[in-house]
């Protein structure tokens, strides 16, 4: 079930245009995780994620990681 919580008030939501490539460890981790997911999906279905969906997923993962870091 997808997590529909809103981002934490102290952790503003990120978007890809706000983060320079390879500038953030959070972005790097998010890209690696989405890359692994894409490999698994592609191996099963033979399809790849389109760029827009990939970018959206990276942003969602980055925001979740940021929320998690701020809540610990």
C-alpha positions in Angstrom: 0.0 0.0 0.0 1.5 3.4 -0.9 2.5 5.8 1.8 0.3 8.9 1.4 1.7 10.8 4.4 2.6 14.4 3.7 6.3 15.4 4.2 7.4 16.5 7.6 7.1 20.2 8.3 10.9 20.4 9.1 11.8 18.5 5.9 10.7 20.4 2.9 9.8 18.3 -0.2 12.6 18.0 -2.7 12.3 17.9 -6.5 15.0 16.9 -8.9 15.5 20.4 -10.2 16.4 21.5 -6.6 19.3 19.0 -6.3 22.5 19.0 -8.4 23.4 15.6 -9.8 25.9 13.7 -7.5 25.6 16.6 -5.0 23.4 14.8 -2.4 24.0 11.4 -0.9 20.2 11.2 -0.5 19.8 11.7 -4.3 22.5 9.2 -5.0 20.9 6.6 -2.8 17.4 7.2 -4.3 18.8 6.8 -7.8 20.5 3.6 -6.9 17.3 2.2 -5.3 15.2 3.1 -8.3 17.8 1.7 -10.6 17.6 -1.7 -8.8 13.8 -1.6 -8.9 13.9 -0.8 -12.6 16.3 -3.8 -13.2 13.9 -6.1 -11.5 10.8 -4.8 -13.3 12.6 -4.9 -16.6 13.8 -8.5 -16.0 10.2 -9.6 -15.3 8.3 -7.5 -17.9 10.9 -6.6 -20.5 9.8 -3.0 -20.1 11.8 0.0 -18.8 10.5 2.9 -16.8 10.0 6.1 -18.8 12.1 9.1 -17.7 9.2 11.0 -16.2 8.1 8.1 -14.0 11.7 7.4 -13.0 12.2 11.0 -12.0 8.9 11.0 -10.0 10.0 7.8 -8.2 13.4 9.3 -7.4 11.8 12.4 -5.9 9.3 10.3 -3.8 12.2 8.1 -2.5 14.4 11.2 -1.7 11.5 12.8 0.2 10.9 9.5 2.1 14.6 9.2 3.0 14.7 12.9 4.1 11.6 12.3 6.3 13.1 9.2 7.8 16.4 11.0 8.6 14.6 13.9 10.3 12.4 11.6 12.4 15.3 9.6 13.8 
